[in-house]
Amino acid sequence: MKEIIVAGSVILENKKLLVILDEQGYYKTPGGKRERNESHEEVVKRETMEEVGLEIDVGKLVNEHFIDREEKKYHLFNYRAYPKTRPKITPEIKEFRWISYKDPRKLKLSSNVQALVEFLHSRGEM
């Protein structure tokens, strides 16, 4: 089974998590697949800029998540990110929003974001 490395940004503001709406109608954190010879930090910076136009500083690894789909295994690394600018809509996304711990019940979240929200809540960060 082929493993695909994905890295994303965990951006919190006032106990709310920044998420974006993907093509399948799920909310996810900004992030994406690692390109050849790219570090996790480089992925997080590139994808966050492409998707929400944010310049960020990348912090520590928050958690990891695994997804098995068909012949592929996705290994997701979620890193704390500290924005230097404000998010905006870019050609890569339709929408972004800040979600609280209670919002996931109303939204269609990716499995990664569902697990991340629970993890952050357990630590008192959401």
C-alpha positions in Angstrom: 0.0 0.0 0.0 1.4 3.4 -1.0 1.9 5.9 1.8 1.2 9.5 1.1 2.6 12.1 3.5 0.4 15.1 4.2 1.2 18.1 6.5 -1.2 20.7 7.7 -1.4 23.8 9.8 -3.3 24.1 13.2 -4.1 27.7 13.5 -6.0 28.7 16.6 -7.5 32.1 17.6 -9.7 32.6 20.7 -10.1 28.8 21.1 -11.3 28.5 17.5 -9.7 26.5 14.7 -9.2 27.8 11.2 -10.7 25.4 8.6 -11.3 25.5 4.8 -14.0 23.9 2.7 -12.5 21.3 0.3 -13.8 20.2 -3.2 -15.8 17.3 -1.6 -17.7 19.5 0.8 -15.6 18.7 3.9 -14.0 21.2 6.2 -10.3 20.5 6.7 -7.2 22.4 8.0 -5.0 24.1 5.4 -2.4 21.6 4.2 -1.6 19.1 1.5 0.7 16.5 0.1 4.4 16.7 0.5 6.3 17.2 -2.8 9.6 15.5 -3.5 12.5 16.6 -1.1 10.1 19.0 0.8 10.2 19.1 4.6 7.0 19.0 6.6 7.6 22.7 7.6 7.9 23.6 3.9 4.6 21.8 3.1 2.8 23.6 5.8 4.1 27.0 4.8 3.4 26.5 1.1 -0.1 25.0 1.4 -1.2 27.5 4.0 -0.1 30.4 1.7 -1.7 28.8 -1.4 -5.0 28.0 0.4 -5.6 31.0 2.7 -2.9 33.5 1.8 -1.3 33.3 5.2 2.4 33.8 6.0 3.1 31.7 9.0 5.7 30.5 11.5 5.5 26.7 11.9 5.7 25.4 15.5 5.7 22.0 17.0 3.9 18.8 15.8 0.5 18.7 17.4 -0.6 15.2 16.4 -0.7 12.6 13.6 -3.6 11.0 11.9 -3.9 8.0 9.5 -6.4 7.4 6.8 -6.6 4.2 4.6 -8.4 4.7 1.2 -8.4 2.1 -1.5 -4.7 1.4 -2.3 -3.4 4.4 -0.5 -2.5 5.2 3.1 -2.4 8.8 4.2 -0.2 9.8 7.0 -1.2 13.3 8.2 1.1 15.5 10.3 -0.6 18.5 12.0 1.7 21.3 13.0 0.9 24.4 15.1 1.2 27.5 13.0 1.3 31.1 14.0 0.0 33.6 11.4 1.8 36.8 10.5 -1.1 38.0 8.4 -4.9 37.5 8.2 -6.5 34.6 6.2 -8.3 35.4 2.9 -10.2 33.6 0.2 -7.8 32.4 -2.6 -8.5 30.6 -6.0 -7.7 27.3 -4.1 -10.7 27.5 -1.8 -14.4 28.5 -1.6 -14.6 29.3 2.0 -12.7 29.5 5.3 -14.1 29.8 8.8 -13.1 29.7 12.5 -14.8 26.8 14.3 -15.4 26.3 18.0 -15.6 23.0 19.8 -19.4 23.0 19.5 -19.5 23.7 15.7 -18.4 20.3 14.5 -21.9 18.9 15.2 -23.3 21.3 12.6 -20.5 20.9 9.9 -19.2 18.1 7.7 -15.6 17.7 8.9 -12.8 15.6 7.6 -11.9 12.7 9.9 -8.6 14.4 10.6 -10.3 17.6 11.8 -12.8 15.6 13.9 -9.9 13.9 15.7 -7.9 17.2 15.9 -10.9 19.1 17.5 -11.3 16.4 20.1 -7.6 16.3 20.8 -7.3 20.1 21.2 -10.4 20.2 23.4 -8.9 17.5 25.7 -5.9 19.8 26.1 -8.1 22.9 26.9 -7.1 24.6 23.6 -10.6 24.6 22.2 
